[in-house]
Amino acid sequence: MIALSLAEIAAVVGGQTHDIPDPSVQVTGPVVRDSREAGPGSLFVAFVGERVDGHDFAAQVVAAGAAAVLASRPVGAPAIVVEDVQTALGALARHVVRRLGTTLVALTGSAGKTSTKDLIAQVLQRKAPTVWTPGSFNNEIGLPLTALSATEETKFLVLEMGARGLGHIRYLTDLTPPKIGLVLNVGTAHIGEFGGREQIAQAKGELVEALPEDGAAILNADDPLVRAMASRTKAKVILFGESGEADVRAENVRLTDSGQPAFTLHTPSGASDVTMRLYGEHHVSNALAAAAVAHELGMSAEEIATALSEAGSLSRWRMEVTERPDGVTVVNDAYNANPESMRAALRALAAMGKGRRTWAVLGKMAELGDEALAEHDAVGRLAVRLNVSKLVAVGGREASWLQLGAYNEGSWGEESVHVSDAQAAIDLLRSELRPGDVVLVKASRSVGLESVAQALVGTGAEGEVAAR
């Protein structure tokens, strides 16, 4: 974070200083909420969780060198005490971002946010110092913490924005007002909470409504609900996609023998060829979104294409590909799942597995509400249509729907199997995998299927589900 004195921070957040001998002491390190990350000059934010109260770690973080604690009560150590810690954290982020004047890029969408954010970051950092959201740290706590990691040297701040209801993105854009806003897609992720795709579109569109007149709204030309958001912004509109009407588009899209996308990138400043290191055709849209942002910020088609071709995955458990010594390929895409990302991952598996035996180890897609049965059934059917060799459905009711969809799609469905939990899946795979097989592991975060992939590649506990 930029250096601020404890007195300045107290004034910004409307707090009172307690047990601070010298209010001129500066916070020169990061703002953290995990006591293990506290170090010299840091500011520790004490949240009260369901199982852990951050206030209990006040003495520990100060001993580690933290300048003070942002707290909701006195802690017997240097502290700035506020009525609500989350509100105070947001106020501090708003102050720092507006003081820095960095170019803020915000993005949202139902699927692909984190992968696209990682691509944008890798492209922009070739141009100037860039700070971006780690992982999917995209809510009312993670976003201000990310913003506070920017410094005077930061030219671009790339923030992923998530939403679970109307008003969430509006709140985040008030904390960190974007100059460029990107909307990737409107799918069915969290549809059970929103009530329908139109409500999801309403929520995602809050991002473009927050843009200034001299800003840019970057919208997916291939998604009608996103494209319609052009009427909700006063900023200029840039379209990306495979549509011929897109300002930034892809032509000659194809997959390499290993399942990596290649295409010709067209921007208003020229064209250049891209061959990505990531896996799956769905990354073409993500790459075009990143390219549209980079073009708006002054990068040439050649610079963008080179950066996209060299970009990798910065966030764990998102199409992580590991080649075992015995020739088995493990694709760990277990961080999260929704119908759109599940279909994309299955298509990537089919492309990677040409001429090889393929396994889809799948679990529950959460928060689908009344659509849950139909969506799980459809994923099971798609696995059959893509000629995936074997489906391993892991878990309870939703897993049974996956298997039922595969079984009802045709005789291949007899190759599907329903197992109770991750350990059962590990045992099955260890007994039946053969050299050359390709294994995809994917489910919603709550299922914890990353333990299956970790066990297969040797990063989990031997013979058991890796501890979480």
N, C-alpha and C positions, 0 to 999 in steps of 0.2 A: 504493500500500500504506500501511497505518498506519505511523507512524514507529516504527522499532525500531533500537536501536544494534547495531553489528556484534558487540559482546560478547553481547547478548541473542540475536541470530540464531545465533551459534556455539553457545550453550548449547542452544537449541531443536533444532538439527539434529545436535548431537553432533560438531561440527567443531573444528578447531584454527585459530587465526588465524596468518597468515604475512604478514610485511612490512606490518603495520598499526601505524603509530606511535601512534594514538589509538583504542582499541577503543570509546570512547564516541561516536565519529562515527556519525551516524544515517543509515539508508536512508530517504529521504523521497520518492523517485521510484518509478517502476514496477520490477517484477521482469521482466527480459526475457531471451530466449535468442537474439535476433537482434542482433548487434553494432551494426547500423545504427540500432537503436531506443534504444541506451544514451544517457543524458543525465545532467544534474546530479542527484546523489542516488540514482541507480538502482543496482540489484543485477543484475549480469550472470551468468547461469547458463551455465557452459561444458560443453556436451554434446560428446561425441565421436561424429561421424557417419561414414557410409561414405566421404564425400569431404572433409568439412571437420571440423577439430578446433577447437572453440570456445576452447580454451586459447591458441591461436595469436593470438587477438584481444585478449588481456588488456591489453596496453599501450595499444591503440587505444581500448578502452572507458573505461579510467581517464583517458586524456587527454581524452575527451569529457565527463568529469565523474562517471562511475560511482564510487560509494563503495567498491565492492569486487567481487570475482569469487567466485562459488560454484564451487569447482573440485575435481577429484579428485587434483590434485598442485600443488605450489607453481608459481607462474607469474612470479615476479620482480616482482610488483605486489601491492597489497593484496588478500588472498584469505582466504576461509574454506575450508579444505581438509577434505573429507569422503571417506568410503570409496566412497559411491555417490551421485552427484549427483541422480539421479531420486528416490531414497528421501529425500534431504535436502529436495528441493523439496516433496515431499508432506508431510513433517513440518512444514515451515514453513507450508504452506497450512492444515493441520489446526489448528495453533496460532492462526493469525490468525482463521480462521473462528469458532473456539470463543470467542476473546476478544471478537470483535465482537458476537456474539449476534444477527446479522441473520437474517431469515426466509429460509431456503434452500428454493428450489423446484427439484427435479430432474426431468428428463423423459427418457424413452427410447422406443424403438419401431423398427420395421423401416423405416418410411418416414415422411417429413414432420416429422422431429425439428427440423431447422433452421428451417423455415418456421413451425412452431408456436412454437418458442422466440422467434422474432422477434415474433410476435403477442403472446405473453405479456409480453414486455419492453415493447412499445409501449403495452399496456393498463395495466400496473402502474406505469409511470413517470408516468402521470397522477395516481397516488395518492401516490407517494413516490419518493425517489431509488432508482434500480434499476441494477444491474450485471448484464450477461448475457454468455454465451459469444459471442465474435466468430466469425462463420462457423460452421464445424462443428469447432471447436477442442475436441473432446470426449473426448480420450484421457487417459492417465496423465500426460502432460506438459501438454497444453493446458488441462485442467480446473484443476489447481492454479494455473497462471499466471493464469487468469481469476479464480479465487477471491482471489488475492493483489492484484487490482486494486480490491477493495472497500476502502472507507474508513469512518471513524466515521459519516459521513453516510448510508451505504448502508443502506436499509431492506429491500430485497429483492435477493436474489442468485439469478439464474436460470441453472442449469447444465444443459447438454445432456450426456447420458452415452451413449457408444457402447460396443459390446461385440463382440468377435470370438471369444468363448469363455466357458465357465462361469467364474465367479469374477471377471471383469473389473469388472462393475458393483458387486459386493460390495467390491472394492478401492477403487473411486471413492467409494462411500458412506461408507467408513471415513475417507477423507481429508476429505470434506465432508458430514457427516451431514445429510440433508434433513428438513425438517418436512412438506413436501408432496411427494408423489411421483406423477408422471403417466406412465402407459403408454399409448401411442397405438395400437399394433397389433402383431400378430405376422405377418410376411409371409415372403418367401423371400429377402430380402437376406442375403448371406453364408451361404446354406443349405449351400453346398459346404464351408464350414468347420465349421458346427455339426452337420450330419448330418441335420437334419430340423426341422420347425416346432415339434415338441414340445420339442426341445432349445433352440430359440430362445426359446420361452416360459419355459423353466426359467431361462435366463440373464436375460431381461428382468425376470422376477418378483423377482430379487434386490433390485430397487429398493424394492418395497413391503415386503419382509421387513425392510428397514433402518429403516422408519418408526417413530417413537415412538407410544405409546398416544394422546397428545394431538395426533397428526398427522393427515393426510388422504391417503388413496390415491384418486387420480382415475383411473378406469378406463373404457375404451371399451365401452359396453353393446352395441355392434354387432359386436364381435369376441369369439366364444366363448372363445378361449384367453386373452384379456385379462380378460374378465369373471370367469373362473374363478380369477384371482389374488386375488379377495376373500378366499378362504380362507387366504391366505398372509400376511396382515397383521393386526396388532393395532390398527392405526389405523382411524378411521372411513372408510367407503367412499362415494365420490360417483361416480355413473355419468353419462357424457355420451354423446350420440349421437342418432340419429333414432328410436330405439326409444321407444315410449310409456312404457317403464319407466324411462327415463333421467331423472335429476334435472335435468340441463341438456340441453335438446333443441332441435331445429330443426323447424319446421313451415313448410309452403308454400315448400319449397326450389325455386328456379328459377334460370335463367341469363339475364342481360340479353343484348341483341342483340350486345354486344361480348364475351360469354363470361365475365362477372363474376358470381359467385354472390350471390343475395339470398335472405333467409329471415327468418322471425320467430323470434327468440331467446326461449326460455322458461327462466326460472330460478325457484327457490323464492321469489325476492323480486319477481317480476313478469315482464313480457314487453315486448319492444321490437323494432322492425324493423332489419335490418342489410342494407346493400348494400355489398359489399366492393370494394376497388380491385384486389385480386389476381384472377388468372384461373384458372378451372377449378373444377368442382364439388367436387373433392377438398378444397378449402380450407374447406368447410363443417365437416367433421370437425375440422380443425385449429382453426378458430375456436371451435367448441364446447368443445374441450379448454382453450383459453385462457380462455374464459368461465367454465368450471368453477373454474379456479384463481382468477380474479379474484373470483368470487362467494364462494369460501371465505375470501378475504382482505378481504371486507367491501364490495365495490363493488356498486352497484345495477345492475339490468338496463339502465336507460337509459344509465348511465355506460359500461358495457361495450359496448353496441351502438354508441354514438358512437365509442368508441376503435377498435373493429373496423372500422367503416365508413371511418375515416380512416387506418388502418394501411397501410403499404406494405411492400415487400420490402427488408430491411436487408442481405441477403446476396447477393452477385453470382452471376450465371449460374443463377438459379432462377426460371424463368418470367419473365425480363426481357423486356418487350415494347417494341420500338422501331419507331416509324412512320417510314419513309423518306419523303423529299419526293416520290418518285414513286408513293407509295401502297402500296408493299410493306411488309408487317408481318413483322418478324423476332422470333421467340420463342426466346430463348436459355435453354434449360433443361439446359445441358450440364455442370453441375457433377458430377452423378452419375446413376446409373440402376439400377433394379431392376425386376422385372416389375410390381409394384404402381404405382410412380411412372411407368413407361413407359405403362401403360394409362391412368392419370389424365391424363397429358400429351396423349396422342392424343385422348382425349375432349374435352379443352379445345380442342385444335386444331380438331376437328370443329365445336364450338360457335362458335368465333371465326370460322370460315371459311364460314358459311352464305352461299350465293350468291357465293362467291369460290373461286378455285383454291387448293388447299392442298397443301403439300409437307411430308413427314415425312423429315427427314435424321437417320437413326438409326445407331447403332453398337453395339458389344459391351456386354452387361451382364455384368460380371465376377462371379466367385466364386459361380457357380451349381452347380458340381460336375456330378453326373450329370443334373441338371435342365436344363442349358444348352440342349441341342438343342430340347427340347419348349418351353421358355419363349421362345426366340427365334422359333421357328416360330409360336407362338401370337400373338406381337406382330405379326408380318407378316400373319397372318390377320385380326387385329383391325383393322389399317389398312384392309384391303379392306372389312370390314363397316361401318366408319365412313365409307366413301366418300371417304377421303383421295385427292386427285387423283393424287399421285405419291409413291412411296416411293424414297428414295435410301439404300441400305444401304452403309455406309462401313466398309472394313476387310477382314479375312480371313475365317476360317471362320465365325465367328458372324454376320457380315454376310451371308454366303451363305445361312445358315439363315433370316435375316429375309426375304430375297428369295424363297427357296423357299416359305416359308409363304404369302406374298402370292400367288405364282404358283399354288400349289395350291388356294388358296381360290376362285379363279374367274378369268374372263377378264380382269378388271381387273388381275390380277397382271402382265399384260404391260406395264402402266404403271410397273412397278418397275424399278430399275436398280441394279446392284452396281458400286461404284467402289472403287479400291484404297486411297485415302487422302484426307485432308482437302483437300489441294490439288486433287485431281481433282473433289471435290464442289464446291469453290469455282468451278472453271472451268465445270462443268456449269451451276450455278445462275446464274452471271453471263451465260451465253449464252442461258438459257431463261426466266428470270424475267420476268414481265410486271407492269405496274402493277396493284395490287389483290391480288396473290398474298399468301398467308400461309405463312410458313416456320417450322416447328418444328425445332430442333436439339437432339438429346439422345443421350447415351451415358454409360457409366461414365467416371469421372474420368481413368483411364489412357489413354483414347482421345484426349483433347485436342480434342474437337470444338468447344470454345468458339472456336477459331480460325476456324471456318467462319462462325459468327455475327458475330464481330468483323470479318471481312473484308467481310461483307455490309452492315454498318452503318458501315464506314469507320474502325473503331478499331484494326484490325490493319494490318500492313504492306501497302501497296498491291500487289495482284497476287500476294501470297505468304502462306503460313501465318504468322500472328502468332507471334513468338518466345515461348518459354516459359522 
